[in-house]
Amino acid sequence: MDERAIVAEAFSRTAERYDRFAEDHPHQSRMRAKVYAHLGRHVAAGARILELAAGTGTDAVELARRGYRVHATDIAPGMLARLRGKLGADAGERVSLQQCSFTELDRVAGAPYDAVFSDLGGLNCAPDLRAVVAQLPGVLAPGGTVTWVVMPPICLWELALLFLGQPRVALRRLRPGGTRAHLEGLHFTVRYHTPSAVVAMFGADYRVLEIEGLSVVTPTAESKRLATDHARLYRALAWIDDRLAHVPPWRGWGDFFIVSLRYEPRIAG
Ligand SMILES: C[S@@+](CC[C@H](N)C(=O)[O-])C[C@H]1O[C@@H](n2cnc3c(N)ncnc32)[C@H](O)[C@@H]1O
């Protein structure tokens, strides 16, 4: 199996578990709410959004509820099957699905879109994120928006695990060439990117609108318990998060950062 097939199989196998983990997970809900608020600042209501690595469709359904039209794409048929199962009559009208890798955006139906969105690190599976960026002019209308949620190499919460004697997890993002992820008995590479490295991939045809840290001092999305078992501490950390989310370098040191850019191609000649 090539790496793309491995990723598709691993996420298909884990789809049900992925949704179950998100149940009763106020911290992840808070993170997603931050992403929706960020997107709402840059993408007008009613816009047509192309979603990359849409997963089981939590965002597609919510964005449809907020009045957007979403074309949700993902490489893993098992993730898309769960997405399909979530579409009621209302969302069904506003959400379309396509099994498609973000490495082959020339296959995407319905382009161009007003925005290209991707949440919670799906793009960290890209072997070459620059190659995904290079395909955007084929799917994004001039004046359109890119909003991507990406995992950076420095995550304060994970680094703190050094003090709890967990150096493997603490330092995993810093390995040159990325980390080998283990999911459902399969292995693939996850690569981490700083905000400045991602912005540099876009070049002069894109203008940065906003960079926002997501979970700068609150736990990673993998951690469910702090928000429920230590609610006061969690609220204090969330308060600090809100104050650091737009401040460099903190905004690039969380579990994720959200970057939005406007596509403003220069006229050649
Ligand atoms: C951590 S999940 C995130 C899913 C979703 N964005 C969310 O917020 O819940 C990562 C997703 O990336 C998808 N993915 C990984 N490589 C991909 C590729 N080459 N093309 C499209 N999707 C991919 C996986 O199938 C999986 O659904």
The ligand as a MOL file (V3000), in Angstrom:
LIG
                    3D

  0  0  0     0  0            999 V3000
M  V30 BEGIN CTAB
M  V30 COUNTS 27 29 0 0 0
M  V30 BEGIN ATOM
M  V30 1 C -7.4970 14.4660 12.2500 0
M  V30 2 S -8.6650 14.1590 10.9910 0 CHG=1
M  V30 3 C -9.4300 15.7690 10.8510 0
M  V30 4 C -10.7960 15.6550 10.2720 0
M  V30 5 C -11.6500 16.9100 10.3040 0
M  V30 6 N -11.0460 17.9960 9.5780 0
M  V30 7 C -12.0000 17.3350 11.6960 0
M  V30 8 O -11.8080 18.5010 12.0240 0
M  V30 9 O -12.5090 16.5110 12.4650 0 CHG=-1
M  V30 10 C -7.6270 14.0850 9.5660 0
M  V30 11 C -8.3860 13.8080 8.2780 0
M  V30 12 O -7.4800 14.0250 7.1870 0
M  V30 13 C -7.8290 13.1250 6.1680 0
M  V30 14 N -6.7330 13.0400 5.2080 0
M  V30 15 C -5.4710 12.6080 5.4340 0
M  V30 16 N -4.7510 12.6360 4.2900 0
M  V30 17 C -5.5910 13.1140 3.3220 0
M  V30 18 C -5.4390 13.3880 1.9350 0
M  V30 19 N -4.2810 13.1280 1.2950 0
M  V30 20 N -6.4810 13.9070 1.2700 0
M  V30 21 C -7.6670 14.1530 1.8950 0
M  V30 22 N -7.8800 13.8790 3.1930 0
M  V30 23 C -6.8490 13.3740 3.9180 0
M  V30 24 C -8.0980 11.8410 6.9240 0
M  V30 25 O -8.8040 10.8800 6.1700 0
M  V30 26 C -8.8880 12.3660 8.1190 0
M  V30 27 O -10.2700 12.3640 7.8530 0
M  V30 END ATOM
M  V30 BEGIN BOND
M  V30 1 1 1 2
M  V30 2 1 2 3
M  V30 3 1 2 10
M  V30 4 1 3 4
M  V30 5 1 4 5
M  V30 6 1 5 6
M  V30 7 1 5 7
M  V30 8 2 7 8
M  V30 9 1 7 9
M  V30 10 1 10 11
M  V30 11 1 11 12
M  V30 12 1 11 26
M  V30 13 1 12 13
M  V30 14 1 13 14
M  V30 15 1 13 24
M  V30 16 1 14 15
M  V30 17 1 14 23
M  V30 18 2 15 16
M  V30 19 1 16 17
M  V30 20 1 17 18
M  V30 21 2 17 23
M  V30 22 1 18 19
M  V30 23 2 18 20
M  V30 24 1 20 21
M  V30 25 2 21 22
M  V30 26 1 22 23
M  V30 27 1 24 25
M  V30 28 1 24 26
M  V30 29 1 26 27
M  V30 END BOND
M  V30 END CTAB
M  END
